């Protein structure tokens, strides 16, 4: 049996691509690469839930197993040194696509598959889906002739899978542009529930890109770990020195996520006042503890009190600081 490797982003286009190939009797292995810069998709209001489709739900609808592969560590050098440059923020979209397809090629060879397919649509995205760029990405990934884009296949040169009859070109599509009406109609025909377009890659977000640049400016490339990237997604960030950064939760979800990273780190909470979790990345000096306490209190109603106590902890070690809130302090001078 012919086997194909499908790259799955989680959106409608990749769902349809899986459907089109699977319906032709081709066995498919579906891969979802995690590069560390996905939106956390945190929902604070229940009405958003109907727009979400988990990977498990997608598997059930498509009748496939979606293999989640974390390549965050391997992808970091691509972000730092993109051969084809960045988009509007720090999004190395061309190099990212080449990277993922190279990963898929390795998987293809290890699992005796014949070709790779994606949910790409000609002309849909500005950096990576122009005809000449798609051709360049195909060559650079080492998949020339063996990369099929089922949604736009009829507008592109026939691939080897089509030429050899592994798939029927006539049963593929010729979609182009950013209008999604054809895809939405196909979703209705297939009875697919799919997520609404949202979020996308954080590297294309200017605010996240600013935080990432700031991290690169204060930490050597070889010392950056996956957790550093994850923490950029949550809270308000305050830089006290090259080696100390403070992250303040913005809401309950942030606090919950930050709490997962307290192992081996100092964290703080304001005593007697409801407020955010304060996560400390780095080892503060005595003077910096005072500043962190002021930052913590400034995010609670304790900022109006005559004095406030802040509790610090790191594992079994505890520290207590009582301060007089500085009503003239502007914590924004430390804001990243």
C-alpha positions as CSV (number, residue, x, y, z in Angstrom):
1,X,0.0,0.0,0.0
2,X,1.1,3.5,-0.8
3,X,1.9,5.6,2.4
4,X,2.0,9.4,2.7
5,X,3.2,11.7,5.4
6,X,0.9,14.6,6.1
7,X,1.9,17.8,8.0
8,X,-1.0,18.9,10.2
9,X,-1.3,22.5,11.5
10,X,-4.7,21.9,13.2
11,X,-6.6,24.2,10.8
12,X,-9.3,23.4,8.2
13,X,-6.9,23.3,5.3
14,X,-4.7,20.6,6.8
15,X,-7.9,18.6,7.8
16,X,-9.1,18.7,4.2
17,X,-5.7,17.7,2.9
18,X,-5.8,14.6,5.1
19,X,-9.3,13.8,3.9
20,X,-8.5,14.2,0.2
21,X,-5.5,11.9,0.4
22,X,-7.0,9.3,2.8
23,X,-10.2,9.1,0.6
24,X,-8.0,7.9,-2.3
25,X,-7.0,4.8,-0.3
26,X,-3.6,6.1,0.6
27,X,-2.3,5.2,4.1
28,X,-1.4,8.4,6.0
29,X,0.9,9.2,8.9
30,X,-0.1,12.6,10.2
31,X,2.5,14.7,12.0
32,X,1.9,17.8,14.1
33,X,5.2,19.5,14.8
34,X,5.5,21.6,18.0
35,X,8.1,24.3,17.5
36,X,7.6,26.2,20.8
37,X,6.0,29.3,19.4
38,X,2.4,28.2,19.2
39,X,-0.3,30.3,20.9
40,X,-1.2,28.8,24.3
41,X,-4.9,29.1,23.2
42,X,-5.9,30.0,26.7
43,X,-9.7,30.6,27.0
44,X,-11.1,32.5,29.9
45,X,-14.7,32.5,28.7
46,X,-16.8,29.5,28.1
47,X,-18.3,30.8,24.9
48,X,-15.0,30.4,23.1
49,X,-15.0,26.7,23.6
50,X,-17.2,25.8,20.6
51,X,-14.5,27.3,18.3
52,X,-11.8,25.0,19.6
53,X,-11.1,21.6,18.1
54,X,-8.5,19.5,19.9
55,X,-6.2,17.1,18.2
56,X,-8.1,14.2,19.7
57,X,-11.3,15.5,18.1
58,X,-9.5,16.0,14.8
59,X,-8.3,12.4,15.0
60,X,-11.8,11.2,15.5
61,X,-13.2,13.2,12.6
62,X,-10.5,12.2,10.2
63,X,-10.0,8.6,11.4
64,X,-6.2,9.0,11.8
65,X,-3.7,9.2,14.6
66,X,-1.9,12.5,14.8
67,X,1.7,12.2,16.0
68,X,2.8,15.2,18.1
69,X,6.5,15.8,17.7
70,X,8.3,18.4,19.8
71,X,11.2,20.0,17.9
72,X,11.5,23.2,19.9
73,X,15.1,22.7,20.7
74,X,16.0,21.8,17.1
75,X,14.0,24.8,15.7
76,X,15.6,27.5,17.9
77,X,18.7,27.9,15.6
78,X,16.3,28.6,12.7
79,X,14.8,31.4,14.7
80,X,18.2,32.8,15.6
81,X,19.8,32.6,12.2
82,X,17.1,32.4,9.4
83,X,18.8,32.1,6.0
84,X,15.8,33.8,4.3
85,X,15.2,36.5,6.9
86,X,12.2,37.4,9.0
87,X,8.7,38.6,8.2
88,X,7.1,41.6,9.9
89,X,8.2,40.5,13.3
90,X,10.6,37.5,14.1
91,X,8.8,35.0,11.9
92,X,11.3,33.1,9.7
93,X,8.4,31.6,7.7
94,X,10.4,30.3,4.7
95,X,13.1,28.7,6.8
96,X,10.4,27.3,9.2
97,X,8.6,25.6,6.3
98,X,11.9,24.2,5.0
99,X,12.8,23.0,8.5
100,X,9.4,21.2,9.0
101,X,9.6,19.5,5.5
102,X,13.1,18.3,6.2
103,X,11.9,16.8,9.4
104,X,9.0,15.2,7.5
105,X,11.5,13.8,5.0
106,X,13.5,12.1,7.8
107,X,10.2,10.6,9.1
108,X,9.2,9.5,5.6
109,X,12.5,7.6,5.1
110,X,12.3,6.0,8.5
111,X,8.8,4.8,7.9
112,X,9.0,3.7,4.3
113,X,6.5,6.2,3.0
114,X,6.4,7.5,-0.6
115,X,5.5,11.2,-0.4
116,X,4.7,14.1,1.8
117,X,1.6,16.3,1.6
118,X,0.5,19.6,3.2
119,X,-2.6,21.8,3.5
120,X,-1.0,24.7,1.7
121,X,-3.0,26.8,-0.6
122,X,-1.4,28.7,-3.5
123,X,-1.5,32.5,-2.8
124,X,-3.0,32.2,0.7
125,X,0.0,33.4,2.8
126,X,2.3,36.2,1.7
127,X,5.7,34.8,2.6
128,X,5.5,31.1,1.8
129,X,2.7,30.4,-0.7
130,X,3.7,32.3,-3.9
131,X,4.3,29.8,-6.7
132,X,8.1,30.5,-6.9
133,X,8.6,30.4,-3.2
134,X,6.6,27.1,-2.9
135,X,8.9,25.7,-5.6
136,X,12.0,26.9,-3.8
137,X,10.9,25.4,-0.5
138,X,10.2,22.1,-2.1
139,X,13.7,22.0,-3.6
140,X,15.4,23.2,-0.4
141,X,13.7,20.6,1.7
142,X,15.0,17.7,-0.5
143,X,11.4,16.7,-1.5
144,X,11.4,17.9,-5.1
145,X,8.7,16.0,-6.9
146,X,7.5,14.3,-3.7
147,X,5.7,17.2,-2.1
148,X,2.0,17.3,-2.9
149,X,-0.4,20.1,-2.0
150,X,-3.8,18.5,-2.6
151,X,-5.8,21.8,-2.2
152,X,-4.0,23.5,-5.0
153,X,-2.6,20.6,-7.0
154,X,-4.4,21.3,-10.2
155,X,-2.7,24.8,-10.3
156,X,0.7,23.4,-9.8
157,X,3.0,21.1,-11.8
158,X,2.1,17.4,-11.5
159,X,4.1,15.7,-8.7
160,X,5.6,12.2,-8.9
161,X,2.7,10.7,-6.8
162,X,0.3,12.0,-9.5
163,X,2.5,10.9,-12.4
164,X,2.9,7.4,-11.0
165,X,-0.8,7.1,-10.3
166,X,-0.5,6.8,-6.5
167,X,-3.1,9.5,-6.3
168,X,-5.7,10.6,-8.9
169,X,-4.9,14.3,-9.9
170,X,-8.5,14.7,-11.1
171,X,-9.8,14.1,-7.5
172,X,-7.5,16.9,-6.2
173,X,-8.4,20.6,-6.1
174,X,-7.4,23.8,-7.7
175,X,-7.9,26.4,-4.9
176,X,-6.0,29.6,-4.7
177,X,-6.1,32.9,-2.8
178,X,-7.3,33.9,0.7
179,X,-11.0,33.3,0.1
180,X,-12.0,30.2,2.1
181,X,-15.5,29.6,0.7
182,X,-14.5,26.4,-1.1
183,X,-12.9,25.0,2.0
184,X,-15.9,25.9,4.1
185,X,-18.3,24.2,1.6
186,X,-16.1,21.1,1.6
187,X,-16.1,21.0,5.4
188,X,-20.0,21.0,5.3
189,X,-19.9,18.1,2.8
190,X,-17.5,16.2,5.0
191,X,-19.4,17.1,8.2
192,X,-16.1,18.5,9.7
193,X,-16.1,20.7,12.7
194,X,-13.0,22.9,12.5
195,X,-11.4,25.8,14.4
196,X,-11.9,29.3,13.3
197,X,-8.7,31.0,12.1
198,X,-7.0,32.6,15.1
199,X,-3.7,33.0,16.9
200,X,-1.2,31.5,14.5
201,X,2.5,31.6,15.2
202,X,3.7,33.8,18.1
203,X,6.8,34.7,16.1
204,X,4.6,36.9,13.9
205,X,3.2,38.8,16.9
206,X,5.1,42.1,17.5
207,X,4.7,42.0,21.3
208,X,6.0,38.4,21.6
209,X,8.8,39.2,19.1
210,X,9.9,42.1,21.3
211,X,10.1,39.8,24.3
212,X,12.1,37.3,22.3
213,X,14.6,39.9,21.1
214,X,15.0,41.0,24.7
215,X,15.7,37.5,25.8
216,X,18.3,37.0,23.1
217,X,19.9,40.3,24.2
218,X,20.3,39.2,27.8
219,X,21.0,35.5,27.5
220,X,23.6,33.7,25.4
221,X,22.2,31.4,22.7
222,X,23.8,28.3,24.2
223,X,22.2,29.0,27.5
224,X,18.6,29.4,26.2
225,X,16.4,26.4,27.1
226,X,12.8,25.5,26.1
227,X,11.4,26.8,29.4
228,X,12.7,30.3,28.5
229,X,10.6,30.3,25.4
230,X,7.5,29.0,27.2
231,X,7.7,31.7,29.8
232,X,7.6,34.4,27.2
233,X,3.9,33.5,26.6
234,X,2.6,34.4,30.0
235,X,2.3,37.4,32.2
236,X,3.9,40.9,32.3
237,X,7.7,40.8,32.1
238,X,10.0,43.2,34.0
239,X,13.8,43.1,33.6
240,X,15.8,44.0,36.7
241,X,19.2,43.1,35.4
242,X,20.9,40.9,32.8
243,X,20.4,37.9,34.9
244,X,17.1,38.6,36.7
245,X,13.6,39.0,35.2
246,X,10.2,39.1,37.0
247,X,7.0,37.7,35.5
248,X,3.7,38.9,36.9
249,X,0.5,36.9,36.2
250,X,-2.2,38.9,34.5
251,X,-5.1,36.7,35.5
252,X,-6.0,33.3,37.0
253,X,-4.9,31.3,33.9
254,X,-1.5,33.1,33.8
255,X,-1.1,32.4,37.5
256,X,-1.8,28.7,37.0
257,X,0.6,28.4,34.1
258,X,3.4,30.3,35.9
259,X,2.9,28.0,38.9
260,X,4.0,25.1,36.8
261,X,7.5,26.7,36.4
262,X,8.2,27.4,40.1
263,X,10.5,24.4,40.6
264,X,14.0,25.7,41.1
265,X,12.8,29.3,40.9
266,X,11.9,31.9,43.5
267,X,8.3,33.1,43.4
268,X,6.4,35.6,45.5
269,X,2.9,36.5,46.6
270,X,1.5,39.5,48.5
271,X,0.3,38.6,52.0
272,X,-3.3,39.6,52.9
273,X,-4.1,41.0,49.5
274,X,-5.4,39.1,46.5
275,X,-3.0,39.5,43.6
276,X,-0.9,37.8,41.0
277,X,1.8,35.1,41.3
278,X,5.2,36.6,40.8
279,X,7.7,34.3,39.2
280,X,11.4,35.3,39.4
281,X,13.7,34.1,36.7
282,X,17.3,34.3,38.0
283,X,18.8,34.8,41.5
284,X,18.0,38.2,42.9
285,X,20.3,40.3,45.1
286,X,19.0,41.7,48.5
287,X,18.3,45.0,46.8
288,X,16.4,43.4,44.0
289,X,14.2,41.5,46.4
290,X,13.0,44.9,47.6
291,X,12.3,46.0,44.1
292,X,10.4,42.7,43.3
293,X,8.3,43.3,46.4
294,X,7.4,46.8,45.2
295,X,6.5,45.3,41.8
296,X,4.3,42.7,43.4
297,X,2.5,45.1,45.7
298,X,1.9,47.6,42.9
299,X,-0.3,45.0,41.3
300,X,-2.6,44.7,44.3
301,X,-4.7,46.9,46.5
302,X,-1.9,46.8,49.0
303,X,-0.2,49.6,47.1
304,X,-2.5,52.0,49.1
305,X,-1.6,50.5,52.5
306,X,1.0,51.9,54.9
307,X,3.0,48.7,54.9
308,X,2.7,45.3,53.2
309,X,4.4,41.9,53.6
310,X,5.5,39.9,50.6
311,X,6.2,36.1,50.9
312,X,9.0,34.6,48.8
313,X,9.7,30.9,48.4
314,X,12.0,28.7,46.4
315,X,11.5,25.0,47.2
316,X,11.7,24.7,51.0
317,X,13.5,28.0,51.4
318,X,11.4,31.0,52.4
319,X,12.0,34.7,52.7
320,X,9.7,37.4,54.1
321,X,10.0,41.1,53.2
322,X,7.8,43.9,54.7
323,X,7.9,47.2,52.7
324,X,6.3,50.6,52.7
325,X,4.7,50.8,49.2
326,X,6.4,53.4,47.1
327,X,3.4,55.4,45.7
328,X,5.6,57.3,43.3
329,X,7.3,54.2,41.9
330,X,6.8,53.6,38.2
331,X,7.4,49.9,37.5
332,X,7.1,50.6,33.8
333,X,10.7,51.5,33.7
334,X,11.5,47.8,34.1
335,X,8.8,46.6,31.7
336,X,9.9,44.5,28.8
